[in-house]
Amino acid sequence: MKSKNFFVVFVVVLALAVLSCGAWAVQEPEYAEGEAIVVIRGASPLICGVRSLTEENMRSTAASAATRSGGSVIQLFSPVEETPSAATEARSARAAAGGRLTVAHLRAAEGESTEEFIARLKKDPDVVSAMPNYIVRCQAAKIPNDPLWPRQWGPAAIKAPEVWRHGTGTAETVVAVIDSGVIYDHPDLKDNMFVFSKELADKMCAESGGTISGDFAGSHGAWYHSKIHYGYDSKSDPYQAVPIGPAPTIDGKISDIDSGVLETMSRIGDVTGHGTHVAGIIGAVGNNGTGVSGLNWKVRILPVNVFSYNIMYRTQVETSDIIRGIDFILAAKRAGANIRAVNMSLGMWASPLEMEGSAYDLKIKEMSDADILVCIAAGNDREDIDAPKNVSFKGMRPYPACFKYDNTLTVGALKEENGGLLPDTSYTNYSTSGKWVDIFAPGTGVLSTCRTTGLLSAECDASGYLSTFGTSMAAPHVAGAAALLFSFDQSKSAGEVKKMLLDGADGKTAKEGYSAYGALDLNGAWEKGFGGTPVTPVSPDVDTSGDILSVLAELPADISQLTEIFSEDQLVGTEKGLYLDFDIVGRAVSGLGGREIEDISLFPVFRLSDGAMTDGRLCAAAFELDGTDFCEGGSREDIAVCKIKPDGTMLEYQWAAGENEYVNGRYTILDEAGNIFHGRFDGAKKYTVVLFVADNGDFDLDNRAGVIVDPTAIVAFKKDERKNSGGGCSAAGVGVSLLAVLIFAIPAVLRRKG
């Protein structure tokens, strides 16, 4: 299982400042330049039979080492015991018999880099170790630098920042928004808008059987609306599809909506501001120092505008235009657009007799059958769908919310209270609820993008950002969450992602009496869906003669074998086995090694049991892993192997270089030839990790003789190397190269499921 919300990591948040052409991209430093923290061996007087160091001894030792390396002493720390576990094999051979080591903070000579200084220090035979003075930014989640982020409570409530540590979206994923349109050149949306290539547009029109027509090349989507007449002879005259953009949007006047001038209508963008707000929740560009952050920092938004204007009722949507919009989405999907989710924040109440089996019903089913996850707002009518109190709704249901197919999700709205979600009894006073509603998500006081000027509604603000409420805002939280999950694995079907979202939901909130599954928990969905490739227990291919017992590990599939150690809320069940919850793993490894953590691969909880096992007996267990579960291109020094305890603490396994070091709490790694691993990890190869654990010892969780239980994690540190980003005229290219330093590889051993 790879990092989930699970691991609390050290995240370096890059403030990407792309300067003029040819300039450098600015990156926060990883460590204090020209400094090192050094462990030094030196002479120390023997006092009362105990080798100890006085401050004078330590200062003298540190000063000598600094002088030999051309540096100076900044400060001293308390001395440490010299033990095998604190020394590398290279230095242990020349280690003195016991004693204490000086720990000092040194500064390099003027103009010497950290790397040069450390390289010089390591050549000193009295220097046991030298490391940079790392700048550690310990955060429980990946947080964007968008200035309005502190006012966005929704992403944090559904635990999006925990999932952002694994990735923040991809331009490969397309989300269609059936709504009032989108201000496609909004500063916080323009970089995440879908653009029809000429090839895709031509193919879509050609294969639609004549139902799709228009010049969509270069556009962002389509607007289907009708000219509405009113009175007893009310009727509508549908316009042909209006391409959305790409010329800059205009403020627009109401008369422009039905002007009949294609160039004008194509530039209105959003007739009410509602669709722009929805789009921002799904995919406002994140970490760009502008406005808000969408659930996907990178995604492609495809606007399908279906709103019309009526002088009496202002805005309305005709079902015929919704169906035309759905046909457009399906044609684009068939032509090759990777549309993975559709958001529908609209609806009305109608009789099931009219709606079930209707063209509207069948079109929703067609999207579901096309492997598109359809996220639908439940409605804001304060009604329980199962037992509406309003007499006007008797015998009726809200649609499309009550169209139920394999890949549809109906979403109710939550509100915030004291930084969290309200309890089951009263989270909202407006959201439609009941067994027809699948899941609840943040919908009250949601800040997102909007129009800067009004047109048909008040959903506008001169700043371009607005806080509003409704199940209309809840549905895009689910659509955005789905898009983020698709970004990790495009091979996932809509049904699989739907299952992740529902299985990962928080059933303690907004479930009983309100929805089928409870509150959206994006991190929970991640854990449920990305357990990844499991480790394979194998027989240890090491010399286990003598007192070492070779035992083939078991991977329990049922918590019943582990109830004496774990509670149900501490384990996540997947098809691959049981994994310790990553929140626990995160607490355990958050401060490990003083280095930035790039990835975590969590083994399923394993058991060792054998008739020959006795109290204190040393056992060996082995597991085969892919090279991608280590620090690819890194060495053994770039990983740590840890045993994680349910209480959020851990024990680190120490390296065993040979059979004389096979003792409790040690590990070794074998390459494909069965030799002890040396060199650098190759993602295309397999490796075997061998753990040595004494029955009923410190590394055994169950405190019983004859059985050993252990959840193990491999922590991969960011490799100790500096990367500069050069100049160039492409801001996008610079941004991508910088982000590549941060974004974690998708886990292979146990990609944390939701």
Secondary structure as UniProt FT lines:
FT   STRAND          9..10
FT   TURN            21..22
FT   STRAND          31..40
FT   STRAND          46..47
FT   TURN            48..49
FT   STRAND          50..51
FT   HELIX           55..68
FT   TURN            69..70
FT   STRAND          72..81
FT   HELIX           84..86
FT   HELIX           89..92
FT   TURN            93..94
FT   STRAND          100..107
FT   TURN            110..111
FT   HELIX           114..122
FT   TURN            125..126
FT   STRAND          127..134
FT   STRAND          138..139
FT   TURN            147..148
FT   HELIX           149..151
FT   HELIX           154..157
FT   TURN            158..159
FT   HELIX           160..164
FT   TURN            165..166
FT   STRAND          169..179
FT   TURN            184..185
FT   TURN            187..189
FT   HELIX           190..192
FT   HELIX           198..206
FT   TURN            207..210
FT   TURN            217..218
FT   STRAND          222..223
FT   STRAND          226..228
FT   TURN            232..233
FT   STRAND          236..238
FT   STRAND          242..243
FT   HELIX           254..257
FT   HELIX           262..265
FT   TURN            266..267
FT   HELIX           274..283
FT   STRAND          298..305
FT   STRAND          307..310
FT   TURN            311..313
FT   STRAND          314..317
FT   HELIX           319..335
FT   STRAND          339..344
FT   STRAND          348..350
FT   HELIX           352..355
FT   TURN            356..357
FT   HELIX           359..369
FT   TURN            370..371
FT   STRAND          373..377
FT   TURN            385..386
FT   HELIX           391..393
FT   TURN            394..395
FT   STRAND          397..399
FT   TURN            400..402
FT   TURN            406..407
FT   STRAND          408..414
FT   STRAND          416..417
FT   TURN            418..419
FT   STRAND          420..421
FT   TURN            424..425
FT   TURN            435..436
FT   STRAND          439..442
FT   STRAND          446..449
FT   TURN            462..463
FT   STRAND          465..468
FT   HELIX           471..488
FT   TURN            490..491
FT   HELIX           494..503
FT   TURN            507..508
FT   TURN            512..514
FT   HELIX           522..529
FT   STRAND          536..538
FT   TURN            546..547
FT   STRAND          548..550
FT   HELIX           559..561
FT   TURN            562..565
FT   HELIX           568..570
FT   STRAND          571..574
FT   TURN            575..576
FT   STRAND          577..580
FT   HELIX           582..589
FT   TURN            590..591
FT   HELIX           592..594
FT   STRAND          597..602
FT   STRAND          606..609
FT   TURN            611..612
FT   TURN            615..616
FT   STRAND          618..626
FT   HELIX           627..629
FT   TURN            632..633
FT   HELIX           636..638
FT   STRAND          639..644
FT   TURN            646..647
FT   STRAND          650..655
FT   HELIX           659..661
FT   TURN            664..665
FT   STRAND          666..670
FT   TURN            672..673
FT   TURN            683..684
FT   STRAND          686..694
FT   TURN            695..696
FT   TURN            698..699
FT   TURN            705..706
FT   STRAND          707..710
FT   STRAND          712..717
FT   HELIX           731..742
//
